[in-house]
């Protein structure tokens, strides 16, 4: 696990010092080692730069140093992440006569590329962002893992290319104009995060998950190498029993693969179904388990009794980290500063990662992804219901739709505004999934944004996702959209930047791509149960999970932002929002509409997340633009 940066320039105009600047900007991602390499191109003018900041997890010796060169081919690699099945891939290569000099997965990736070129990606199970300079082809190869666990951003001006693990590393080079991306602002206001391929900087793009990009002779070309839908439609289980049998095998494989490490591995244990299932799976193999939980003195937020119950059941070495809610409040400025892209979420991940890293742990397993593949969110029930409503909405006379829609909108709360949008059906409303996940509805956005017309890019991106999952049933569609939207653009991005701010690697067994493919293949009627949340996951555990864990009300890890915005944070947030027309978002957001959002919150008409999102956006722009 590391951070990477680099460039490719056939003209020789990029100064080598640019590599030093970008590397320093991501030093927090890899505190154990650093390396930089400049490679001359065959044309005698151009050069390629590769930089790496290393968090040593596998092969702690100097043999794992990056950038790494393959003596056989002359290729160079800078790589961020973990390929968990690297030993299997290594054996495949050794059978073909490949010789290794280290025990690292970095060398396996480099040799695999030398053997199979871009098809090497099909063999990897893990999380990664890869940069390889192919000496023979004079080609830079950039690739990102299938689910988007590890980030990779790039800037291309028509000839030269810069790339890095963080947007801020690219900005630090001072080669890139700091102009705001209005499409990204629209996506942020819609969903509380920036979209999959965009960044808030106009000319910086994100390499999408499951994609690779090549640069050669000043030209770039992008390719997608994986999409789970086609695979999942090919072999659907016909019964719950057959689904459970396969799930148990894949869950066990995925969890045990992610215990591969040359340093200790712990588990974030919240006491919910997902993290408890990870502990249960590891307990079957008799493996020593270290679990970590955040507990509060304030009983309103303390769920320590649940994590303790799981730790006792499976006899883990359990560590409780006690915090006051005020500890989170004090960390809000630091957490906002750690955001590589603005997000309405993330502060909790920052503090949890910091506290766990302070114990000396470098690697932790997380239950992230369990809700998305096993149907744990309300959206798995509400979105199919809304889809059914849409099937007969067109039979309602327009005057009736208008009247009922207005009645809901006049209630003035967030849920009513969404229902009003759904009922109105004016031809521009969002698909029910995107409406359910929306932060600000289209009507509110029209007031907020100075550029009021919706961008065709955002609508096209949503249409592409919907087209991809059209062949899935209603439950499968929600699962796919959660993975490609909320999971990819908020949860995984926030987890990466907040954990890496402290040099902590977070692994997500539920997001193993083979497990995801199979979970998407399971019909919705098998996956969901009216009686048991995440029914298939619970049954796959063979009754190992305690009833008080399975049947307790679902509650995400929440912080008292509602209270804070009315009290401790009120002054600082209000000051920013009241002055919205004079700050970094001048000409981007309508100042009067921003103040109206704040006033609506004070009057109890909208949730804390709306004004908070505007505050986060303003603070990110002030720091980076």
Residue pairs with C-beta under 8 A, 6 or more apart in sequence:
1 29
1 30
1 55
1 57
1 80
1 81
1 82
1 363
1 500
1 505
2 29
2 30
2 52
2 53
2 54
2 55
2 66
2 79
2 80
2 81
2 165
3 26
3 27
3 28
3 29
3 30
3 52
3 53
3 80
3 164
3 165
3 166
3 169
3 500
4 26
4 50
4 51
4 52
4 53
4 78
4 79
4 80
4 129
4 131
4 152
4 163
4 164
4 165
5 19
5 22
5 23
5 25
5 26
5 51
5 78
5 162
5 163
5 164
5 165
5 169
5 170
6 19
6 22
6 48
6 49
6 50
6 51
6 78
6 131
6 140
6 162
6 163
6 164
7 14
7 18
7 19
7 48
7 49
7 160
7 161
7 162
7 163
8 46
8 48
8 49
8 133
8 140
8 160
8 161
8 215
9 46
9 47
9 48
9 159
9 160
9 161
10 41
10 43
10 45
10 46
10 159
10 160
10 217
10 218
11 45
11 46
11 159
11 160
11 218
12 45
12 46
12 47
13 160
14 47
14 49
14 160
14 162
14 175
16 38
16 47
16 49
18 49
18 162
18 173
18 175
19 36
19 38
19 49
19 50
19 51
20 36
20 51
21 172
21 173
21 174
22 51
22 162
22 164
22 169
22 170
22 172
22 173
23 34
23 36
23 51
23 52
23 53
23 169
24 172
25 164
25 166
25 168
25 169
25 172
26 53
26 164
26 165
26 166
26 169
27 34
27 53
28 500
28 501
28 502
28 503
29 53
29 55
29 80
29 165
29 166
29 500
29 503
30 52
30 53
30 54
30 55
30 503
31 53
31 55
31 503
32 54
32 55
32 56
32 503
33 52
33 53
33 54
33 56
33 65
33 66
34 51
34 52
34 53
34 54
35 51
35 52
35 54
35 65
35 66
35 67
36 49
36 50
36 51
36 52
36 67
37 49
37 50
37 51
37 67
37 69
37 76
37 78
38 47
38 48
38 49
39 47
39 48
39 49
39 50
39 76
39 133
39 135
40 46
40 47
41 47
41 48
41 138
42 138
48 76
48 133
48 140
50 66
50 67
50 76
50 77
50 78
50 131
50 133
51 67
51 78
52 66
52 67
52 78
52 79
52 80
54 64
54 65
54 66
55 362
55 500
55 503
55 505
56 64
56 262
56 263
57 82
57 261
57 262
57 263
57 362
57 363
57 505
58 64
58 82
58 86
58 103
58 104
58 105
58 260
58 261
58 262
59 102
59 103
59 104
59 105
59 106
59 262
60 262
60 263
61 102
61 103
63 101
63 102
63 103
63 104
63 107
64 102
64 103
64 104
64 106
64 107
66 77
66 78
66 79
66 106
67 76
67 77
67 78
68 76
68 77
68 104
68 106
68 107
68 110
69 75
69 76
70 76
70 77
70 107
70 110
70 111
70 114
71 101
72 98
72 99
72 111
72 114
73 114
73 135
73 136
74 135
74 136
75 110
75 113
75 114
75 132
75 133
75 134
75 135
75 136
76 132
76 133
76 135
77 106
77 109
77 110
77 113
77 130
77 131
77 132
77 133
78 131
79 106
79 109
79 128
79 129
79 130
79 131
80 128
80 129
80 130
80 150
80 152
80 165
81 126
81 127
81 128
81 129
81 130
81 145
81 149
81 150
82 105
82 126
82 127
82 128
82 260
82 505
82 507
83 89
83 105
83 108
83 109
83 124
83 125
83 126
83 128
84 125
84 126
84 257
84 258
84 260
85 123
85 124
85 125
85 126
85 257
86 105
86 108
86 109
86 124
86 126
86 260
87 260
89 108
89 112
89 123
89 124
90 100
90 108
90 111
92 123
93 100
93 108
93 111
93 112
93 115
94 100
96 115
98 111
98 115
100 107
100 108
100 111
101 107
105 126
109 120
109 124
109 128
109 130
109 132
110 132
112 120
112 123
112 124
113 120
113 132
113 134
113 141
116 123
118 141
118 143
118 212
118 223
118 225
121 143
121 212
121 225
121 226
122 225
122 226
124 145
125 257
125 512
125 513
125 514
126 145
127 145
127 147
127 149
127 150
127 507
127 508
128 143
128 144
128 145
128 150
129 142
129 143
129 144
129 145
129 150
129 151
129 152
129 165
129 207
130 141
130 142
130 143
130 144
131 140
131 141
131 142
131 163
132 140
132 141
133 139
133 140
133 141
134 140
134 141
137 216
138 216
138 217
139 214
139 215
139 216
140 161
140 214
140 215
140 216
141 212
141 213
141 214
142 152
142 154
142 163
142 207
142 212
142 213
142 214
142 215
143 207
143 211
143 212
143 213
143 225
144 150
144 151
144 152
144 207
144 208
144 209
144 210
144 211
144 212
145 209
145 210
146 209
146 210
146 226
146 228
146 513
146 516
147 209
147 210
147 483
147 487
147 488
147 492
147 511
147 513
147 516
148 196
148 208
148 209
148 210
148 488
148 492
148 493
149 492
149 496
149 508
149 511
150 165
150 496
151 165
151 166
151 206
151 340
151 493
151 496
151 497
152 163
152 164
152 165
152 206
152 207
153 163
153 164
153 165
153 166
153 167
153 170
153 199
153 204
153 205
153 206
153 207
154 161
154 162
154 163
154 164
154 170
154 204
154 205
154 207
154 213
155 161
155 162
155 163
155 170
155 175
155 176
155 203
155 204
155 205
156 162
156 205
156 215
156 220
157 203
158 218
159 218
160 218
161 215
161 220
162 170
162 173
162 175
162 176
163 170
164 170
166 340
166 497
167 199
167 200
167 201
167 204
167 340
167 341
167 624
168 340
168 624
170 176
170 201
170 204
171 178
171 201
171 204
171 624
176 201
176 203
176 204
177 202
177 203
178 201
178 624
178 625
179 201
179 202
179 203
180 200
180 201
180 202
180 588
180 621
180 625
181 198
181 199
181 200
181 201
181 202
182 449
182 451
182 455
182 588
183 195
183 198
183 455
183 457
183 458
184 194
184 195
184 198
184 199
184 200
185 200
185 449
185 588
185 589
185 617
186 445
186 449
186 454
186 455
186 458
187 193
187 194
187 195
187 198
187 458
188 194
188 200
188 342
188 613
188 617
189 439
189 440
189 445
189 448
189 449
189 613
190 434
190 438
190 439
190 440
190 445
190 458
191 434
191 437
191 438
191 439
191 485
191 486
191 489
191 490
192 343
192 344
192 345
192 439
192 490
192 609
192 613
193 341
193 342
193 343
193 344
193 345
193 489
193 490
193 493
194 200
194 341
194 342
194 343
194 489
195 458
195 461
195 489
196 206
196 208
196 209
196 461
196 484
196 485
196 488
196 489
197 205
197 206
197 208
197 461
198 205
198 206
199 205
199 206
199 341
200 341
200 342
200 620
200 621
200 624
201 624
207 213
207 222
208 224
209 484
209 488
210 224
210 225
210 226
210 227
211 222
211 223
211 224
211 225
212 222
212 223
212 225
213 220
213 221
213 222
213 223
214 220
214 221
214 223
226 513
227 468
228 480
228 513
228 516
228 517
228 520
229 468
229 469
229 471
229 472
229 480
229 520
231 517
231 521
232 472
232 476
232 517
232 518
232 520
232 521
233 471
233 472
233 521
234 521
235 521
236 521
236 522
236 523
237 243
237 246
237 521
237 522
237 523
237 526
239 526
240 526
240 536
240 539
243 522
243 526
243 536
244 536
244 539
244 540
246 518
247 515
247 518
247 519
247 536
247 537
247 540
248 540
250 512
250 514
250 515
250 518
251 277
251 281
251 509
251 515
251 540
252 281
252 284
253 512
253 514
254 509
254 510
254 512
254 514
254 515
255 278
255 281
255 282
255 365
255 509
256 281
256 282
256 285
257 509
257 512
258 265
258 365
258 507
258 508
258 509
258 512
259 265
259 282
259 287
259 365
261 363
263 362
263 363
264 290
264 361
264 362
264 363
265 290
265 363
265 364
265 365
265 507
266 290
266 291
266 292
266 319
266 356
266 361
266 363
266 364
266 365
267 275
267 278
267 279
267 282
267 289
267 290
267 291
267 292
267 316
267 364
267 365
268 275
268 292
268 293
268 352
268 356
268 364
268 365
268 366
268 367
268 506
269 275
269 276
269 279
269 291
269 292
269 293
269 307
269 310
269 311
269 316
269 318
270 293
270 303
270 306
270 307
270 367
270 557
271 293
271 303
271 304
271 305
271 306
271 307
271 308
271 309
271 310
271 549
272 306
272 367
272 549
272 554
273 367
273 370
273 376
273 533
273 534
273 537
273 538
273 545
273 549
273 550
274 367
274 368
274 369
274 370
274 371
274 376
274 510
274 534
274 537
275 310
275 365
275 366
275 367
276 310
276 367
276 545
276 546
276 549
277 367
277 370
277 537
277 540
277 541
277 545
278 365
278 367
278 509
279 289
279 291
279 310
279 311
279 314
279 316
280 314
280 541
280 544
280 545
281 541
282 289
282 314
283 289
283 314
283 315
283 316
283 544
288 317
289 314
289 315
289 316
289 317
290 316
290 317
290 319
290 361
291 307
291 310
291 311
291 316
291 317
291 318
291 319
292 318
292 319
292 321
292 356
292 359
292 361
292 364
293 304
293 307
293 308
293 311
293 318
293 319
293 320
293 321
294 320
294 321
294 323
294 351
294 352
294 355
294 557
295 302
295 303
295 304
295 307
295 320
295 321
295 322
295 323
296 302
296 304
296 322
296 323
296 324
296 325
297 322
297 323
297 324
298 324
298 325
300 560
301 325
301 558
301 559
301 560
303 555
304 320
306 548
306 549
306 552
307 318
307 320
308 318
308 320
309 546
309 548
309 549
310 316
310 545
310 546
310 549
311 318
313 544
313 546
319 359
321 355
321 356
321 359
323 351
323 355
325 559
325 560
327 351
328 347
328 348
328 351
328 559
329 564
329 568
329 569
331 347
331 350
331 351
331 354
332 347
332 569
334 350
335 346
335 347
335 350
335 351
335 498
336 347
336 616
336 619
336 620
337 623
338 346
338 350
338 497
338 498
338 501
339 346
339 494
339 497
339 616
339 620
340 493
340 497
341 493
341 497
341 620
342 616
342 617
342 620
342 621
343 490
343 493
343 494
343 616
344 439
344 490
344 609
344 612
344 613
344 616
345 490
345 491
345 494
346 494
346 497
346 498
347 559
348 557
348 558
348 559
349 494
349 495
349 498
349 499
350 498
350 501
352 557
353 498
353 499
353 501
353 502
353 504
353 506
354 501
354 502
356 364
356 504
357 502
357 503
357 504
361 504
362 503
362 504
362 505
363 504
363 505
363 507
364 499
364 504
364 505
364 506
364 507
365 506
365 507
365 508
365 509
366 495
366 506
366 507
366 508
367 510
368 487
368 491
368 492
368 495
368 506
368 508
368 510
368 511
369 483
369 487
369 508
369 509
369 510
369 511
369 516
370 376
370 510
370 534
370 537
371 377
371 482
371 534
372 479
372 482
372 483
372 486
372 487
372 510
373 479
373 483
373 510
373 515
373 516
373 519
373 520
374 519
374 527
374 534
374 535
374 536
374 537
375 475
375 478
375 479
375 524
375 527
375 528
375 534
375 535
376 533
376 534
376 554
377 478
377 482
378 436
379 433
379 436
379 437
379 478
379 482
380 475
380 478
380 479
380 528
381 528
382 432
382 436
383 432
383 433
383 436
383 474
383 477
383 478
384 474
384 475
384 478
384 524
386 422
386 432
386 435
386 436
387 432
387 474
389 422
390 422
390 425
390 432
393 401
393 423
393 425
394 425
401 423
401 424
401 425
402 424
404 423
405 420
405 421
405 423
405 424
406 420
407 420
408 416
408 417
408 419
408 420
408 423
409 416
409 417
409 420
409 443
412 600
412 605
413 605
413 606
414 606
414 607
414 610
417 441
417 443
417 444
418 435
418 436
418 438
418 441
421 429
421 430
421 435
421 441
421 442
421 443
422 429
422 432
422 435
428 442
428 454
429 435
429 442
430 438
430 442
430 462
431 462
431 466
433 477
433 478
433 481
433 485
434 462
434 481
434 485
435 441
437 485
437 486
439 609
439 610
439 613
440 448
440 610
442 454
444 593
444 597
445 452
445 454
446 452
447 590
447 593
447 596
448 589
448 590
448 593
448 594
448 597
449 588
449 589
449 590
450 587
450 588
450 589
450 590
451 588
465 480
465 481
465 484
465 485
466 477
466 481
468 480
468 484
469 476
469 477
469 480
469 481
470 477
472 479
472 480
472 520
473 523
473 524
474 524
475 523
475 524
475 527
475 528
476 520
476 523
476 524
479 519
479 520
480 520
483 516
487 511
492 508
495 506
495 508
496 506
499 505
499 506
509 515
519 527
522 536
526 536
527 535
527 536
528 535
529 535
532 538
532 539
532 550
532 551
533 550
533 551
533 554
538 545
538 550
561 569
561 608
561 609
561 612
562 607
562 608
565 573
565 601
565 608
565 611
565 612
566 602
573 598
573 611
573 612
573 615
574 598
576 583
576 615
576 618
576 619
577 594
577 595
577 597
577 598
577 611
577 614
577 615
577 618
578 595
578 598
580 589
580 591
580 594
580 595
580 614
580 618
581 590
581 591
581 592
581 594
582 591
583 618
583 621
583 622
584 618
584 621
584 622
584 625
585 617
585 618
585 621
589 614
594 614
597 606
597 610
597 611
597 614
598 611
598 614
600 606
600 610
601 607
601 608
601 610
601 611
